Amino acid sequence: MLLPKIESFLRQTGMPVTKFGRLAAHDPRFVGDLRNGREPRSALSSRVEHFMNTFGENVHAA
């Protein structure tokens, strides 16, 4: 499931849920919606996982 991975990422980075939603899914309500039962499509799930996997690389490259 995607939500536990996101929750872990948020704890590790200290990123606010709305910022994560904006950056990863272009939707500031994304995490809140997931917590309320939203099931993202596979393309969006892949994009969000890619964002989390490359987040450290993007931060250090800037």
N, CA, C and O atoms as a Tinker XYZ file with bonds, in Angstrom:
   248  protein
     1  N      0.822000   -1.193000    0.000000    73     2
     2  CA     0.000000    0.000000    0.000000    64     1     3
     3  C      0.864000    1.255000    0.000000    63     2     4     5
     4  O      1.966000    1.265000    0.549000    81     3
     5  N      0.368000    2.273000   -0.600000    73     3     6
     6  CA     1.119000    3.512000   -0.756000    64     5     7
     7  C      1.113000    4.370000    0.510000    63     6     8     9
     8  O      2.131000    4.976000    0.843000    81     7
     9  N      0.008000    4.430000    1.207000    73     7    10
    10  CA    -0.103000    5.334000    2.356000    64     9    11
    11  C      0.943000    5.075000    3.441000    63    10    12    13
    12  O      1.534000    6.040000    3.926000    81    11
    13  N      1.205000    3.843000    3.847000    73    11    14
    14  CA     2.256000    3.640000    4.863000    64    13    15
    15  C      3.630000    4.142000    4.407000    63    14    16    17
    16  O      4.400000    4.655000    5.219000    81    15
    17  N      3.935000    3.999000    3.134000    73    15    18
    18  CA     5.207000    4.507000    2.608000    64    17    19
    19  C      5.250000    6.030000    2.692000    63    18    20    21
    20  O      6.276000    6.613000    3.039000    81    19
    21  N      4.135000    6.660000    2.373000    73    19    22
    22  CA     4.064000    8.120000    2.436000    64    21    23
    23  C      4.192000    8.590000    3.879000    63    22    24    25
    24  O      4.923000    9.539000    4.163000    81    23
    25  N      3.486000    7.930000    4.789000    73    23    26
    26  CA     3.551000    8.313000    6.208000    64    25    27
    27  C      4.988000    8.210000    6.717000    63    26    28    29
    28  O      5.453000    9.086000    7.445000    81    27
    29  N      5.684000    7.157000    6.340000    73    27    30
    30  CA     7.077000    6.984000    6.743000    64    29    31
    31  C      7.945000    8.093000    6.154000    63    30    32    33
    32  O      8.783000    8.666000    6.851000    81    31
    33  N      7.746000    8.393000    4.881000    73    31    34
    34  CA     8.492000    9.459000    4.213000    64    33    35
    35  C      8.267000   10.798000    4.916000    63    34    36    37
    36  O      9.211000   11.556000    5.136000    81    35
    37  N      7.027000   11.081000    5.263000    73    35    38
    38  CA     6.708000   12.343000    5.928000    64    37    39
    39  C      7.384000   12.433000    7.292000    63    38    40    41
    40  O      7.881000   13.495000    7.666000    81    39
    41  N      7.407000   11.333000    8.037000    73    39    42
    42  CA     8.083000   11.324000    9.343000    64    41    43
    43  C      9.582000   11.550000    9.174000    63    42    44    45
    44  O     10.188000   12.309000    9.930000    81    43
    45  N     10.175000   10.892000    8.186000    73    43    46
    46  CA    11.622000   10.988000    7.982000    64    45    47
    47  C     12.048000   12.379000    7.521000    63    46    48    49
    48  O     13.103000   12.870000    7.921000    81    47
    49  N     11.243000   13.004000    6.695000    73    47    50
    50  CA    11.625000   14.295000    6.127000    64    49    51
    51  C     11.067000   15.483000    6.897000    63    50    52    53
    52  O     11.593000   16.590000    6.788000    81    51
    53  N     10.018000   15.270000    7.668000    73    51    54
    54  CA     9.369000   16.378000    8.358000    64    53    55
    55  C      8.575000   17.276000    7.425000    63    54    56    57
    56  O      8.220000   18.399000    7.786000    81    55
    57  N      8.297000   16.784000    6.232000    73    55    58
    58  CA     7.577000   17.572000    5.239000    64    57    59
    59  C      6.090000   17.633000    5.596000    63    58    60    61
    60  O      5.503000   16.611000    5.951000    81    59
    61  N      5.476000   18.810000    5.508000    73    59    62
    62  CA     4.029000   18.910000    5.734000    64    61    63
    63  C      3.251000   18.143000    4.664000    63    62    64    65
    64  O      3.693000   18.033000    3.520000    81    63
    65  N      2.094000   17.618000    5.050000    73    63    66
    66  CA     1.316000   16.796000    4.123000    64    65    67
    67  C      0.870000   17.574000    2.892000    63    66    68    69
    68  O      0.833000   17.020000    1.793000    81    67
    69  N      0.533000   18.842000    3.057000    73    67    70
    70  CA     0.079000   19.606000    1.891000    64    69    71
    71  C      1.217000   19.881000    0.917000    63    70    72    73
    72  O      1.014000   19.871000   -0.297000    81    71
    73  N      2.411000   20.124000    1.443000    73    71    74
    74  CA     3.566000   20.337000    0.560000    64    73    75
    75  C      3.877000   19.053000   -0.201000    63    74    76    77
    76  O      4.148000   19.087000   -1.401000    81    75
    77  N      3.837000   17.922000    0.499000    73    75    78
    78  CA     4.067000   16.643000   -0.165000    64    77    79
    79  C      3.055000   16.450000   -1.289000    63    78    80    81
    80  O      3.421000   16.091000   -2.408000    81    79
    81  N      1.797000   16.686000   -0.989000    73    79    82
    82  CA     0.759000   16.515000   -1.998000    64    81    83
    83  C      0.982000   17.386000   -3.216000    63    82    84    85
    84  O      0.820000   16.938000   -4.351000    81    83
    85  N      1.357000   18.641000   -2.973000    73    83    86
    86  CA     1.610000   19.552000   -4.098000    64    85    87
    87  C      2.773000   19.074000   -4.952000    63    86    88    89
    88  O      2.683000   19.049000   -6.179000    81    87
    89  N      3.870000   18.694000   -4.294000    73    87    90
    90  CA     5.072000   18.311000   -5.037000    64    89    91
    91  C      4.935000   16.951000   -5.721000    63    90    92    93
    92  O      5.356000   16.786000   -6.866000    81    91
    93  N      4.354000   15.990000   -5.030000    73    91    94
    94  CA     4.322000   14.618000   -5.545000    64    93    95
    95  C      3.127000   14.329000   -6.440000    63    94    96    97
    96  O      3.239000   13.556000   -7.392000    81    95
    97  N      1.981000   14.945000   -6.144000    73    95    98
    98  CA     0.761000   14.590000   -6.871000    64    97    99
    99  C      0.034000   15.795000   -7.458000    63    98   100   101
   100  O     -1.021000   15.643000   -8.075000    81    99
   101  N      0.591000   16.994000   -7.271000    73    99   102
   102  CA    -0.046000   18.226000   -7.737000    64   101   103
   103  C     -1.429000   18.406000   -7.114000    63   102   104   105
   104  O     -2.345000   18.935000   -7.743000    81   103
   105  N     -1.563000   17.950000   -5.855000    73   103   106
   106  CA    -2.837000   18.014000   -5.141000    64   105   107
   107  C     -2.554000   18.157000   -3.649000    63   106   108   109
   108  O     -2.149000   17.186000   -3.010000    81   107
   109  N     -2.757000   19.345000   -3.080000    73   107   110
   110  CA    -2.447000   19.536000   -1.664000    64   109   111
   111  C     -3.301000   18.681000   -0.727000    63   110   112   113
   112  O     -2.933000   18.488000    0.431000    81   111
   113  N     -4.425000   18.170000   -1.205000    73   111   114
   114  CA    -5.285000   17.320000   -0.367000    64   113   115
   115  C     -5.005000   15.832000   -0.551000    63   114   116   117
   116  O     -5.715000   14.998000    0.011000    81   115
   117  N     -3.997000   15.495000   -1.319000    73   115   118
   118  CA    -3.719000   14.105000   -1.677000    64   117   119
   119  C     -3.600000   13.189000   -0.458000    63   118   120   121
   120  O     -4.279000   12.164000   -0.397000    81   119
   121  N     -2.755000   13.537000    0.511000    73   119   122
   122  CA    -2.531000   12.667000    1.672000    64   121   123
   123  C     -3.800000   12.562000    2.508000    63   122   124   125
   124  O     -4.162000   11.473000    2.954000    81   123
   125  N     -4.469000   13.672000    2.718000    73   123   126
   126  CA    -5.727000   13.637000    3.469000    64   125   127
   127  C     -6.754000   12.747000    2.800000    63   126   128   129
   128  O     -7.469000   11.999000    3.468000    81   127
   129  N     -6.828000   12.828000    1.482000    73   127   130
   130  CA    -7.757000   11.971000    0.743000    64   129   131
   131  C     -7.379000   10.499000    0.875000    63   130   132   133
   132  O     -8.254000    9.645000    1.018000    81   131
   133  N     -6.079000   10.195000    0.827000    73   131   134
   134  CA    -5.644000    8.808000    1.009000    64   133   135
   135  C     -6.030000    8.305000    2.391000    63   134   136   137
   136  O     -6.484000    7.171000    2.546000    81   135
   137  N     -5.847000    9.153000    3.390000    73   135   138
   138  CA    -6.213000    8.779000    4.763000    64   137   139
   139  C     -7.705000    8.524000    4.896000    63   138   140   141
   140  O     -8.136000    7.788000    5.783000    81   139
   141  N     -8.488000    9.125000    4.021000    73   139   142
   142  CA    -9.939000    8.936000    4.033000    64   141   143
   143  C    -10.411000    7.857000    3.069000    63   142   144   145
   144  O    -11.611000    7.725000    2.826000    81   143
   145  N     -9.477000    7.080000    2.515000    73   143   146
   146  CA    -9.866000    5.940000    1.698000    64   145   147
   147  C     -9.654000    6.064000    0.205000    63   146   148   149
   148  O     -9.964000    5.123000   -0.525000    81   147
   149  N     -9.143000    7.175000   -0.281000    73   147   150
   150  CA    -8.897000    7.331000   -1.720000    64   149   151
   151  C     -7.888000    6.295000   -2.186000    63   150   152   153
   152  O     -6.899000    6.028000   -1.504000    81   151
   153  N     -8.140000    5.722000   -3.337000    73   151   154
   154  CA    -7.227000    4.766000   -3.965000    64   153   155
   155  C     -6.711000    5.387000   -5.262000    63   154   156   157
   156  O     -7.464000    5.503000   -6.229000    81   155
   157  N     -5.442000    5.786000   -5.295000    73   155   158
   158  CA    -4.912000    6.409000   -6.512000    64   157   159
   159  C     -4.726000    5.386000   -7.632000    63   158   160   161
   160  O     -4.523000    4.199000   -7.378000    81   159
   161  N     -4.798000    5.855000   -8.845000    73   159   162
   162  CA    -4.545000    4.985000   -9.998000    64   161   163
   163  C     -3.063000    4.644000  -10.051000    63   162   164   165
   164  O     -2.242000    5.288000   -9.399000    81   163
   165  N     -2.737000    3.639000  -10.825000    73   163   166
   166  CA    -1.358000    3.137000  -10.848000    64   165   167
   167  C     -0.363000    4.182000  -11.349000    63   166   168   169
   168  O      0.760000    4.245000  -10.850000    81   167
   169  N     -0.749000    4.997000  -12.317000    73   167   170
   170  CA     0.174000    6.019000  -12.834000    64   169   171
   171  C      0.516000    7.037000  -11.750000    63   170   172   173
   172  O      1.673000    7.436000  -11.614000    81   171
   173  N     -0.475000    7.453000  -10.990000    73   171   174
   174  CA    -0.230000    8.412000   -9.916000    64   173   175
   175  C      0.597000    7.768000   -8.808000    63   174   176   177
   176  O      1.503000    8.402000   -8.266000    81   175
   177  N      0.301000    6.533000   -8.470000    73   175   178
   178  CA     1.090000    5.823000   -7.457000    64   177   179
   179  C      2.547000    5.735000   -7.880000    63   178   180   181
   180  O      3.446000    5.934000   -7.063000    81   179
   181  N      2.783000    5.440000   -9.138000    73   179   182
   182  CA     4.153000    5.356000   -9.648000    64   181   183
   183  C      4.854000    6.704000   -9.571000    63   182   184   185
   184  O      6.024000    6.778000   -9.197000    81   183
   185  N      4.146000    7.761000   -9.920000    73   183   186
   186  CA     4.731000    9.103000   -9.871000    64   185   187
   187  C      5.084000    9.490000   -8.434000    63   186   188   189
   188  O      6.139000   10.076000   -8.189000    81   187
   189  N      4.210000    9.167000   -7.492000    73   187   190
   190  CA     4.452000    9.495000   -6.085000    64   189   191
   191  C      5.632000    8.690000   -5.551000    63   190   192   193
   192  O      6.482000    9.233000   -4.847000    81   191
   193  N      5.692000    7.403000   -5.878000    73   191   194
   194  CA     6.815000    6.578000   -5.425000    64   193   195
   195  C      8.127000    7.082000   -6.024000    63   194   196   197
   196  O      9.153000    7.104000   -5.343000    81   195
   197  N      8.099000    7.482000   -7.280000    73   195   198
   198  CA     9.300000    8.032000   -7.912000    64   197   199
   199  C      9.736000    9.309000   -7.192000    63   198   200   201
   200  O     10.926000    9.513000   -6.951000    81   199
   201  N      8.783000   10.156000   -6.854000    73   199   202
   202  CA     9.104000   11.383000   -6.116000    64   201   203
   203  C      9.808000   11.047000   -4.804000    63   202   204   205
   204  O     10.832000   11.646000   -4.477000    81   203
   205  N      9.266000   10.097000   -4.057000    73   203   206
   206  CA     9.867000    9.741000   -2.766000    64   205   207
   207  C     11.252000    9.124000   -2.947000    63   206   208   209
   208  O     12.163000    9.398000   -2.166000    81   207
   209  N     11.409000    8.298000   -3.967000    73   207   210
   210  CA    12.695000    7.628000   -4.199000    64   209   211
   211  C     13.791000    8.584000   -4.646000    63   210   212   213
   212  O     14.968000    8.343000   -4.382000    81   211
   213  N     13.420000    9.654000   -5.313000    73   211   214
   214  CA    14.424000   10.588000   -5.825000    64   213   215
   215  C     14.489000   11.885000   -5.029000    63   214   216   217
   216  O     15.244000   12.786000   -5.395000    81   215
   217  N     13.728000   12.003000   -3.963000    73   215   218
   218  CA    13.670000   13.252000   -3.200000    64   217   219
   219  C     15.042000   13.674000   -2.699000    63   218   220   221
   220  O     15.412000   14.836000   -2.866000    81   219
   221  N     15.799000   12.790000   -2.101000    73   219   222
   222  CA    17.123000   13.130000   -1.584000    64   221   223
   223  C     18.065000   13.577000   -2.679000    63   222   224   225
   224  O     18.857000   14.499000   -2.482000    81   223
   225  N     17.990000   12.939000   -3.822000    73   223   226
   226  CA    18.836000   13.306000   -4.954000    64   225   227
   227  C     18.512000   14.717000   -5.426000    63   226   228   229
   228  O     19.414000   15.497000   -5.732000    81   227
   229  N     17.235000   15.041000   -5.485000    73   227   230
   230  CA    16.813000   16.362000   -5.952000    64   229   231
   231  C     17.216000   17.454000   -4.974000    63   230   232   233
   232  O     17.577000   18.553000   -5.394000    81   231
   233  N     17.161000   17.173000   -3.689000    73   231   234
   234  CA    17.517000   18.175000   -2.678000    64   233   235
   235  C     19.002000   18.475000   -2.734000    63   234   236   237
   236  O     19.403000   19.637000   -2.667000    81   235
   237  N     19.828000   17.437000   -2.858000    73   235   238
   238  CA    21.271000   17.631000   -2.867000    64   237   239
   239  C     21.777000   18.211000   -4.186000    63   238   240   241
   240  O     22.848000   18.818000   -4.222000    81   239
   241  N     21.028000   18.035000   -5.257000    73   239   242
   242  CA    21.451000   18.539000   -6.561000    64   241   243
   243  C     21.246000   20.049000   -6.675000    63   242   244   245
   244  O     21.910000   20.709000   -7.474000    81   243
   245  N     20.344000   20.585000   -5.892000    73   243   246
   246  CA    20.019000   22.024000   -5.991000    64   245   247
   247  C     21.075000   22.905000   -5.372000    63   246   248
   248  O     20.939000   24.129000   -5.380000    81   247
